[in-house]
Amino acid sequence: MASERQIHVGGVPIGGGAPVAVQTMTKTETADLKATMDQIRRVAEAGADIVRVAVPREKDVEALKTIVADSPIP
């Protein structure tokens, strides 16, 4: 059943008749900024609209600040 309510993840609309957004999740250690950002750039170039990252540790929280600022996709 389609939702009538629309939300936005960054600038990507979800629901409410919006086109399906392609999302993926990184498979790197989030605190490894180079590897994580390289992977995010590759999936963005491949057409992903949204990327998710795991943040299980405090050092991942610190890395997330840079990832959010530098990521080409939300």
LUMDO-652852 format. One record per atom (N, C-alpha, C): residue number from 1; x, y, z. Coordinates in nm, 4 decimals. Layout:
BEGIN
{site NUM; {X; Y; Z}},
...
***
This chain:
BEGIN
{site 1; {0.0832; -0.1171; 0.0000}},
{site 1; {0.0000; 0.0000; 0.0000}},
{site 1; {0.0883; 0.1242; 0.0000}},
{site 2; {0.0654; 0.2139; -0.0908}},
{site 2; {0.1435; 0.3364; -0.1014}},
{site 2; {0.1067; 0.4335; 0.0099}},
{site 3; {0.2069; 0.5063; 0.0558}},
{site 3; {0.1834; 0.6056; 0.1603}},
{site 3; {0.1517; 0.7407; 0.0988}},
{site 4; {0.0594; 0.8117; 0.1589}},
{site 4; {0.0275; 0.9465; 0.1137}},
{site 4; {0.1209; 1.0488; 0.1769}},
{site 5; {0.1867; 1.0104; 0.2843}},
{site 5; {0.2752; 1.1017; 0.3553}},
{site 5; {0.4134; 1.0995; 0.2910}},
{site 6; {0.4709; 1.2161; 0.2707}},
{site 6; {0.6041; 1.2245; 0.2122}},
{site 6; {0.7001; 1.2864; 0.3131}},
{site 7; {0.8174; 1.2255; 0.3238}},
{site 7; {0.9246; 1.2805; 0.4067}},
{site 7; {1.0449; 1.3027; 0.3159}},
{site 8; {1.1462; 1.3674; 0.3690}},
{site 8; {1.2696; 1.3885; 0.2933}},
{site 8; {1.3884; 1.3398; 0.3750}},
{site 9; {1.4779; 1.2700; 0.3091}},
{site 9; {1.6066; 1.2317; 0.3664}},
{site 9; {1.7075; 1.3169; 0.2906}},
{site 10; {1.7583; 1.4188; 0.3571}},
{site 10; {1.8356; 1.5184; 0.2826}},
{site 10; {1.7403; 1.5820; 0.1843}},
{site 11; {1.7744; 1.5828; 0.0589}},
{site 11; {1.6855; 1.6366; -0.0430}},
{site 11; {1.6095; 1.5297; -0.1185}},
{site 12; {1.6124; 1.4055; -0.0702}},
{site 12; {1.5497; 1.2932; -0.1403}},
{site 12; {1.4104; 1.2677; -0.0827}},
{site 13; {1.3056; 1.2849; -0.1648}},
{site 13; {1.1704; 1.2580; -0.1152}},
{site 13; {1.1443; 1.1077; -0.1047}},
{site 14; {1.0732; 1.0684; 0.0009}},
{site 14; {1.0363; 0.9287; 0.0246}},
{site 14; {0.8855; 0.9252; 0.0474}},
{site 15; {0.8159; 0.8350; -0.0210}},
{site 15; {0.6714; 0.8204; -0.0033}},
{site 15; {0.5938; 0.9299; -0.0732}},
{site 16; {0.4630; 0.9291; -0.0541}},
{site 16; {0.3769; 1.0326; -0.1101}},
{site 16; {0.3829; 1.0437; -0.2606}},
{site 17; {0.4025; 0.9318; -0.3284}},
{site 17; {0.4062; 0.9331; -0.4740}},
{site 17; {0.5432; 0.9613; -0.5333}},
{site 18; {0.6447; 0.9797; -0.4497}},
{site 18; {0.7805; 1.0042; -0.4999}},
{site 18; {0.8341; 0.8778; -0.5664}},
{site 19; {0.9234; 0.8935; -0.6639}},
{site 19; {0.9864; 0.7748; -0.7234}},
{site 19; {1.0627; 0.6959; -0.6164}},
{site 20; {1.0811; 0.5678; -0.6403}},
{site 20; {1.1549; 0.4829; -0.5464}},
{site 20; {1.2985; 0.5342; -0.5363}},
{site 21; {1.3470; 0.5513; -0.4137}},
{site 21; {1.4848; 0.5948; -0.3900}},
{site 21; {1.5722; 0.4716; -0.3686}},
{site 22; {1.6854; 0.4675; -0.4373}},
{site 22; {1.7799; 0.3574; -0.4218}},
{site 22; {1.8679; 0.3879; -0.3015}},
{site 23; {1.8725; 0.2926; -0.2070}},
{site 23; {1.9562; 0.3114; -0.0889}},
{site 23; {2.0474; 0.1920; -0.0711}},
{site 24; {2.1561; 0.2146; -0.0009}},
{site 24; {2.2509; 0.1090; 0.0292}},
{site 24; {2.3139; 0.1385; 0.1639}},
{site 25; {2.3959; 0.0450; 0.2107}},
{site 25; {2.4653; 0.0627; 0.3381}},
{site 25; {2.6127; 0.0324; 0.3169}},
{site 26; {2.6983; 0.1107; 0.3808}},
{site 26; {2.8417; 0.0862; 0.3665}},
{site 26; {2.8803; -0.0435; 0.4364}},
{site 27; {2.9908; -0.1015; 0.3899}},
{site 27; {3.0421; -0.2247; 0.4501}},
{site 27; {3.1815; -0.2005; 0.5070}},
{site 28; {3.2107; -0.0759; 0.5358}},
{site 28; {3.3416; -0.0397; 0.5901}},
{site 28; {3.3286; -0.0073; 0.7382}},
{site 29; {3.4433; 0.0001; 0.8054}},
{site 29; {3.4453; 0.0531; 0.9417}},
{site 29; {3.4161; 0.2021; 0.9263}},
{site 30; {3.3110; 0.2509; 0.9851}},
{site 30; {3.2713; 0.3905; 0.9680}},
{site 30; {3.3827; 0.4857; 1.0090}},
{site 31; {3.4584; 0.4522; 1.1106}},
{site 31; {3.5681; 0.5376; 1.1565}},
{site 31; {3.6823; 0.5455; 1.0554}},
{site 32; {3.6887; 0.4524; 0.9615}},
{site 32; {3.7893; 0.4570; 0.8541}},
{site 32; {3.7358; 0.5523; 0.7471}},
{site 33; {3.7603; 0.6811; 0.7672}},
{site 33; {3.7012; 0.7837; 0.6812}},
{site 33; {3.7354; 0.7664; 0.5342}},
{site 34; {3.8613; 0.7357; 0.5025}},
{site 34; {3.8990; 0.7223; 0.3619}},
{site 34; {3.8211; 0.6099; 0.2952}},
{site 35; {3.8194; 0.4926; 0.3568}},
{site 35; {3.7490; 0.3784; 0.2978}},
{site 35; {3.5989; 0.4049; 0.2889}},
{site 36; {3.5423; 0.4635; 0.3931}},
{site 36; {3.3983; 0.4892; 0.3945}},
{site 36; {3.3606; 0.5926; 0.2895}},
{site 37; {3.4352; 0.7023; 0.2811}},
{site 37; {3.4037; 0.8055; 0.1815}},
{site 37; {3.4268; 0.7547; 0.0394}},
{site 38; {3.5307; 0.6738; 0.0180}},
{site 38; {3.5522; 0.6144; -0.1150}},
{site 38; {3.4322; 0.5291; -0.1538}},
{site 39; {3.3830; 0.4483; -0.0601}},
{site 39; {3.2682; 0.3627; -0.0891}},
{site 39; {3.1429; 0.4466; -0.1150}},
{site 40; {3.1215; 0.5507; -0.0372}},
{site 40; {3.0049; 0.6369; -0.0582}},
{site 40; {3.0117; 0.7027; -0.1959}},
{site 41; {3.1276; 0.7518; -0.2350}},
{site 41; {3.1409; 0.8136; -0.3682}},
{site 41; {3.1119; 0.7125; -0.4792}},
{site 42; {3.1597; 0.5891; -0.4629}},
{site 42; {3.1350; 0.4863; -0.5651}},
{site 42; {2.9866; 0.4541; -0.5778}},
{site 43; {2.9164; 0.4397; -0.4655}},
{site 43; {2.7741; 0.4062; -0.4748}},
{site 43; {2.6940; 0.5241; -0.5287}},
{site 44; {2.7369; 0.6459; -0.4980}},
{site 44; {2.6703; 0.7647; -0.5533}},
{site 44; {2.6881; 0.7684; -0.7048}},
{site 45; {2.8094; 0.7401; -0.7517}},
{site 45; {2.8360; 0.7366; -0.8961}},
{site 45; {2.7571; 0.6251; -0.9641}},
{site 46; {2.7300; 0.5174; -0.8913}},
{site 46; {2.6541; 0.4049; -0.9465}},
{site 46; {2.5038; 0.4309; -0.9462}},
{site 47; {2.4610; 0.5411; -0.8818}},
{site 47; {2.3198; 0.5770; -0.8866}},
{site 47; {2.2429; 0.5697; -0.7563}},
{site 48; {2.3103; 0.5386; -0.6451}},
{site 48; {2.2392; 0.5354; -0.5165}},
{site 48; {2.1943; 0.6762; -0.4790}},
{site 49; {2.0771; 0.6844; -0.4175}},
{site 49; {2.0218; 0.8126; -0.3736}},
{site 49; {2.0490; 0.8401; -0.2259}},
{site 50; {2.0588; 0.7326; -0.1469}},
{site 50; {2.0752; 0.7427; -0.0014}},
{site 50; {2.1757; 0.6365; 0.0425}},
{site 51; {2.2594; 0.6705; 0.1396}},
{site 51; {2.3522; 0.5727; 0.1962}},
{site 51; {2.3361; 0.5722; 0.3480}},
{site 52; {2.3461; 0.4534; 0.4059}},
{site 52; {2.3388; 0.4382; 0.5515}},
{site 52; {2.4740; 0.3893; 0.6020}},
{site 53; {2.5092; 0.4291; 0.7222}},
{site 53; {2.6330; 0.3824; 0.7848}},
{site 53; {2.6020; 0.3352; 0.9266}},
{site 54; {2.6790; 0.2382; 0.9733}},
{site 54; {2.6644; 0.1899; 1.1112}},
{site 54; {2.7464; 0.2800; 1.2036}},
{site 55; {2.6923; 0.3066; 1.3212}},
{site 55; {2.7605; 0.3934; 1.4181}},
{site 55; {2.7553; 0.3271; 1.5566}},
{site 56; {2.8240; 0.2112; 1.5713}},
{site 56; {2.8150; 0.1395; 1.6980}},
{site 56; {2.9108; 0.1884; 1.8070}},
{site 57; {3.0139; 0.2649; 1.7685}},
{site 57; {3.1145; 0.3072; 1.8671}},
{site 57; {3.1297; 0.4591; 1.8678}},
{site 58; {3.1891; 0.5087; 1.9725}},
{site 58; {3.2101; 0.6534; 1.9865}},
{site 58; {3.2965; 0.7085; 1.8727}},
{site 59; {3.3992; 0.6338; 1.8309}},
{site 59; {3.4844; 0.6842; 1.7226}},
{site 59; {3.4067; 0.6929; 1.5909}},
{site 60; {3.3033; 0.6108; 1.5746}},
{site 60; {3.2183; 0.6199; 1.4557}},
{site 60; {3.1332; 0.7468; 1.4598}},
{site 61; {3.0915; 0.7861; 1.5795}},
{site 61; {3.0137; 0.9099; 1.5954}},
{site 61; {3.0970; 1.0282; 1.5488}},
{site 62; {3.2233; 1.0308; 1.5881}},
{site 62; {3.3116; 1.1404; 1.5461}},
{site 62; {3.3295; 1.1401; 1.3947}},
{site 63; {3.3471; 1.0233; 1.3356}},
{site 63; {3.3637; 1.0133; 1.1903}},
{site 63; {3.2370; 1.0557; 1.1173}},
{site 64; {3.1223; 1.0282; 1.1768}},
{site 64; {2.9946; 1.0602; 1.1130}},
{site 64; {2.9819; 1.2097; 1.0837}},
{site 65; {3.0365; 1.2933; 1.1703}},
{site 65; {3.0311; 1.4380; 1.1480}},
{site 65; {3.0960; 1.4747; 1.0149}},
{site 66; {3.2109; 1.4171; 0.9858}},
{site 66; {3.2806; 1.4439; 0.8602}},
{site 66; {3.2063; 1.3820; 0.7432}},
{site 67; {3.1563; 1.2613; 0.7610}},
{site 67; {3.0838; 1.1927; 0.6540}},
{site 67; {2.9613; 1.2728; 0.6125}},
{site 68; {2.8838; 1.3202; 0.7082}},
{site 68; {2.7637; 1.3989; 0.6773}},
{site 68; {2.8020; 1.5253; 0.6006}},
{site 69; {2.9090; 1.5899; 0.6421}},
{site 69; {2.9510; 1.7145; 0.5769}},
{site 69; {3.0039; 1.6912; 0.4358}},
{site 70; {3.0720; 1.5785; 0.4123}},
{site 70; {3.1407; 1.5560; 0.2852}},
{site 70; {3.0695; 1.4631; 0.1878}},
{site 71; {2.9684; 1.3911; 0.2321}},
{site 71; {2.9018; 1.2931; 0.1460}},
{site 71; {2.8249; 1.3606; 0.0322}},
{site 72; {2.8366; 1.3064; -0.0896}},
{site 72; {2.7607; 1.3623; -0.2014}},
{site 72; {2.6120; 1.3247; -0.1982}},
{site 73; {2.5755; 1.2278; -0.1139}},
{site 73; {2.4354; 1.1860; -0.1003}},
{site 73; {2.4011; 1.1749; 0.0477}},
{site 74; {2.2728; 1.1947; 0.0823}},
{site 74; {2.2354; 1.1828; 0.2241}},
{site 74; {2.2360; 1.0386; 0.2715}},
***
